Amino acid sequence: MCAQLLMNAGILTMDAAGRQYNRGAILIDRDRIVKVGQSDALQAETGPEVERVDLRGKWVLPGLVNTHVHTSQHLGRGLGDDVSLLTWLHERIWPYESNMTEDDSYVSSLLCGLEQIRSGVTCFAEPGGQHVNGMGRAISELGIRAALARSTMDMGEGLPGRWNEHTQQALDIQVENLERWHGKADGRIRVWFGLRTIFNNSDDLIVRTKELADRYGVGVHMHVAEIKEEVEFAQATRGATTVTHLNRLGVLDRNFLAVHCVWMTEAEIQMFAERGVKVSHNPAAAMRVLGFAKIPEMLAAGVCVTIGTDGAPSNNRMTLIDEMWMTSLIHKGRLLDPTVMPAETILRMVTSEGARAVLWEDEIGSLEPGKKADLVVINPDSATMLPMHDPVANFVTSMHASNVESVMADGRWLMRDRKIRVVDEAAVLEEAKQRAAAIVQRAGIKLPNRFNVVG
């Protein structure tokens, strides 16, 4: 890869100083950013050996970070609509996931990754399916960055028989995944430890998982305080609500990524702030059945809050851009305060704070010299995004995935001028359709006829 100069663009660096260039340039050498500055000055400094990319009228942002997305559930889009949580879990998702093969997971991850790239995401955190090998193969090909985990359970009612594992077995499999995949694909793949929920995790598994994460220097990804029934279950079986119990176990820490976090007290929010716990807010999934997380309150307390899409059967729209828009609205409505969750805060949640949550802030999350060349090019010239009176607000409130023109990770164009350059997109789409239908048939999942089908 030769050096490149992206020039004449609007640039939001998302660095600590909040630098914005209305006519800026970024000099890239191989996989790293060399310099960010005014376009005229950088053009004068660079010679003819540097490839020049004129982005006049466009904007460059750091690649977005999706802190919670189930790649293994992508072929299950549409399986979980308009049903209760227990029906969703026991009759749809667990039968679906437990009937997936490694190759199914690979194709599902490819499809998920394509949607992430097309919506400007260059890095995501995967909370876990069962086939990390399939995920790893897909991420290697897609050129995207990911923190992968396995969905880990050692207890709980209603689990498919093939998922019944004792604690040591669940831990051993995760260590094997880490030793095989961590640091692979030129360092774009990291492997974390996963915990599904307190419904399905013994205290022994939770404590030993955190010990292993600390030993290997990686994170722990867990669904936490997701539904009211969960905190009631924790209170009844562990003697305290979910977050309070996790705090007593000593696992809350800066390398702990807690997802959803809807049913938390003010005291528990302070626990997160004091321990440096990271939070992934998934607004669309929460609106389906979970409730309103106290996101403005968490931010006020100093908690690192980020945004995720969750899995396709929980959301259907796996586009972080849509989640930004929803985040900008629902908390204003809950608090009847139009000043909460300003656009610049939300942009940090999906860039610099997202990088912090996945423990990658030293390399990604902002456009600065020395950091990885992970970025997204936005073309605002559309009826849905113009005019650009307040560009920062537009990125949150009126941008669509269709405005994402090009995406780069590690200095490599994954998508250029809306054309995917890393895999055969048409072939992935075709195989995804076939495999999705086969999984549903194997799992025996019955979906309702919503209308009178006559042909």
N, C-alpha and C positions, 0 to 999 in steps of 0.2 A: 504494500500500500504506500502510495506516495503522499507527500504532505499536501494538505488541502487548506484553502482559505475560503471560509464561508463569509461573504461580504455583503454590505449594503442592506443588512437586515435589522429589524427591531430585535433587541436581545434582552430577555429577562434572565439575569445571571442566577438569581436566588441565592447569592452569597450573603454573608453575614451583614454586609453593608447595604444590601438591597439595591445593587447597581442595575440601572436600566439604560440601555443604549438605544436611541431611536434610529441611528444609522451606524451600526456597529459591525464588527467582524470577529471571527474566531479562527485562529491559526491552529491546525491539528497536524501532528506528526505521528503517523502510525495509529496507536490506540489512545494517545494522550492529547489533552489540550495544552498548547504551548503558550498561547497568549490570547487575551480578550481585550478589545479596545475599540477606539474610533476607526471606522472603516478606512478613511483616507490615509490615516497614519500607518495602519497595518499594510495597506496596499503598497505604500511607498517603501516599506521595509522589506518586502518579500520579492524574490526574484522569479524568473520565468520557469524555474523548475517546480514551482508550487502550482498545483491545480487550483484554478479560481472558480468558485461557484457563486454566481450572482443571485442573491435572494432578495432583490429589490421588491418592496411591497409585502414581504413575508416576515414572520417572527420566528425566533429560535428560543426554545425553552429547554431546560434540562429534561432528559427522559423521565417520564412519570413512573412512580413506584406504587404498585398495587400490593398492599400488605396482607391481603387475604383472598386467595382464589383457589378453588378446588379444581385442578386440571382434570382429575379423574372423573368429575361429574359432568363434564362438558357434553358428552354424548347423551346425557339424561335431561337435556333442556326440555322443559314442558311437562315433565313427569310429576311435578309437585304443585300444580296450580289448584287453588280453591279447595284445599283439604286441610284438616287439622294437623298439628305438628306430629302427633303420634302416628296418624295415618301416613303422613309424608315420610316418616322415618321407617316404620316397621313394614309398610306395605309397598313402598315405592323405592326409597333410596337404598336401604340395606339390601333388599333383594337385587337391585340393579348393581350396586358396587360389588357385592359378593359373587356375582356372576361374570365379572370382568376378567379377561386374561391380561397378561403383560402387553401383548400386542394391541389389545383394546385400549389400554391405558396410554400407550405410545401414540395412537391415532387421536385419542381424546385430547392429549396434551398438545399435539400438533395443532388441532383445531382451536383449542383455547389460546395457544400462543399466537396464532394468526389474528384472532380477535384482539388480543392485547396489543400486538404491533400496530394494527390498523387504528387503534385508539390512543396511540402515543406512549404506550407502556414499554419500558426497556428493562424493567426489573420487577419481579414479584416474589411474594412469599407464599408457598404452598403448604397448607396445614396437614395434608396427607390423604392419599388414597392408600392402596395396598402394594402398588407396584412402582417403587422408586426407580427400578431399572428402566421401565417404560418411560417414565417422566424424564430421566436423565438422557436417554437416547434422543427424545424429542428436543429438549433444550439444546443439546449439542448441535443439532441441525439448524434450529431456528436462529441461532446467534444471539438470543436474548439472555438475560441474566436472571438467576433464580436461587432462592433458598428453599430447598426441597425437604419434606419431612414425610414420615409414614404415619397414617392414622393409627394410633396405638391404644389398645384397650386390653384390660386383663380381668374385667368383671362386667356385670350388667345383665338385665333381663332382655330377652328377645333377640340376642345376637345370633346371626347365622352360625351354624355349627362349625364351619371352616374357620371362623374368626376366634374360636375359643383357644386362648393362649394363656399360659402361666406367666408370671411376671418376668422371670429370668429370660424366657424365650422371647418375649416382646422386646426386652432390652437388647438381647443378642442380635436380633434381626436388624435393629436400628444401627448398632455399631458396625455390622457388616455393610449396610448401605453407606454409612459415612466413610468407611475405609475404602470403598470402591469408587465413590463419586465425588467426595469433597475435594475441591480444587481442580476438578477436571474441566474440560472445554476452555482451556487458557484461563482458568480461574473464574469463569463465569458461573460455575455451579458450586454452591455450598450446600451442605447437608446439616439440617438441624434435627433436634429431637421433638417429636410430636406427642401431645396428649389430647385425646378426643374431648372428653368432658368429665366432670366429677362423677356423673352417672356411671361412667365406664372405666374409671381409673381408681385403683386402690391407693391408699396413702403411701404404701411401700413403693409402688410404681412412680408416683409423683416425686417423692424425695430422691429416689435413685436416678430418675431421669435428670433432675436438676444437677445432681452430682456429676453425671456423665457429661452434660452440657458444659459445665465448668471445666472439667478435665480436658475436653477437646476444644474449648474456646469458641463454642457456637451458642445458638439460641434455643429457647423452648417456645413452641407455638401451641396455644391452647385456647379452646372456646371457654369463656368464663362469664358467669352470671348472665347467661343467655336468656333464660326464661324464668318466670316466677316459680314454676314447679321445681326448677333446679335449685334455687336457693332454699326452698322449703325442704327439698330432699337432703341437702347438705346439713341444714339445721337439725333434721330428724336423725340422720345417720352419723354425723360427725360432731354434732354439738355446736355448730356455728354456721353462718352463711358462707357461701363459696369463698369470697375474697378474704374474709376474716380467717377462715380455716387455712387457706393457702398461706396467709401471713404467719399463722402459728406454726405451719410446717417449715417455714423459713425459705420458701422457694421464690418469693417475690423479689425481683432483682432487675438490673438494667438489661439483662439478656433474656427477659421474660416478656413475650409478646402475647397480650391478652386480647381476645377477639370478642366483639359485641358489647360486653360490659354494660348491659342495660339495667340490671337490677342491683345497683350499688348504693350504699349510704354515703353521706358526706364524709363520715369517718373513714370509710374504705377508699374514697377518692384520695384522701390525705395519705393513706398507706401507699397507694400507687405513687404519689408524688415523692414521698420520702424514700421509697425503695428504687425509684427510677424505672418503674415498669412502663412499657410501651403499650399503647392501645390501638387497635384497628377498629375503626368505626365503619360499619357496613349499613348505610341508611336504608337502601331499598329492601334488603333482607329483613332489617329490623321492622320496617313498616308493614311487612306482610303479617307478622304475628308476635314479634318480640316486644315492641314498645319503643319508647323514646329514651335513648341513652343521654346522660347529662354531660354532653360534650362541651358546651360553654363553661360549665362549672369545672370540668377537668382541666381545660385550658387555663382558666383563671388560677387553678391550684398549681400550675406548672407541669402538668402531665404531658408527655409527648404523645399527641394524638394524631393518627394518620387515617387514611381511607382505604377500604377494600371493597371489592365487588361481591364477595362470597362466591358460591358455586351457581352454575346455571339453573338447577332446579329450585334455587332459593330466590333467584333474581330475574333470570332470563336475559336481561341486558347486562352483558359482562363488559361494560364500557366505563372505565373510571371517570371519563368526562361527564357522563350522566350522573355519576355519584357525587361529583363536585357540585353540580347544579342542585341536586336534591339536598345536599348538606347545607347549601347556602339558604335554603328555604325553610326546612322543617323546624329548625331551632328558633328562627325568628317567630314562627307561628306558635311554637310551644310557650315561649317566654313573652310573646306580644311585644317584641323589641326588635325593630328593624336594623339596629346597629350591631347586633351580635353576629358572629361568624362573617367578618368582612372578607372580601375577595382575596386580599393578600394573605390572610391567614390560611384560607383553604388551599391556595397555591403552594404554600409551604408544607401543608399536610401531605401533598402528593409529590413533593420534590425533596427538599432538604430534611424535613421531619420524617418522611417515608424512608429515606436513606438511613437516618439515625435508628429507626425502628428495626430495620433489617441488619443493623450493625455493619453498614457499608459506607458510612458517612465520610470516611477518609478517601474514598475513591469516586463516589457518585453523589447526586442530589443537587449539585450546583455546577455552574459553568465557570471554572477557575483553572488557572495554570497548574499543571501537575495532576489534575483529575482525569478520569477516564472520559473519552469522547462519547458519552451517551447523551443524545439530544433528539429533539423533535422539531420539525419545521412545520409551522402553521401557515396556511394560506387563508386569510380572512375574507377573500373576495367571494362572498356568497350573499344571497339575499337574507340568510339567517343570521349572519354575523356582522354585517355592516349597518351603520357606520361605526367607526372605532373612536368615539369620543373619549372613552375611558378603557384603554386596552386591557388593563388588569381585570377589570370587572367583566369585560367581554369574554375573556378566557374561561371564566367560571360560569357565567350566566347565559351565554349565547353560543358558545363554541359547540360543535358537533364532531363526531369522529370523521365525518366527511371533510372537515377542514384540516385534518392531519394529512399533509402531503408527503413528507418523507420522515424516516426514522433511522437513526444511527445508534449502534452500540459497539463499544470497543473500536471506534473509528471505522466501522464497516457499515455500509448502507444496507439495512434489512428491508427497507421499503424506499423506493425512489420514485417520485412523481406518481404515487398511488399504486405502483407496481411492486408486488412482493418479489424479492430477489434471492431468497434463501431456500425456498422449497417450491415444489410444484403445487400451487394453491388449488387448482382445479382437481388434481388427483386426490389431494387430502379431503376435499369436500365430498367427492364421490365415495371414497372408502368410508368416510365418517357416516354417511347415510346408511350404508349397508351394515356396518358394525353396530350402529345404534339400534336398528330394527332387530338384529340377531340377539343382542343382549336382552332386550325387552321380552323377546319370545322365550329365551332360555330361563329368564327369571320368573316367567308366568305373571307378569304385571298386567293387570286389567285396568284399562282406562275407560271413562264413561263416554257414551255417545251423547254429545251435548245437543245435537239436533237430529232430526229425522233423516237419516242417511238414505237416499233413494237411488244412488248410482255410484 
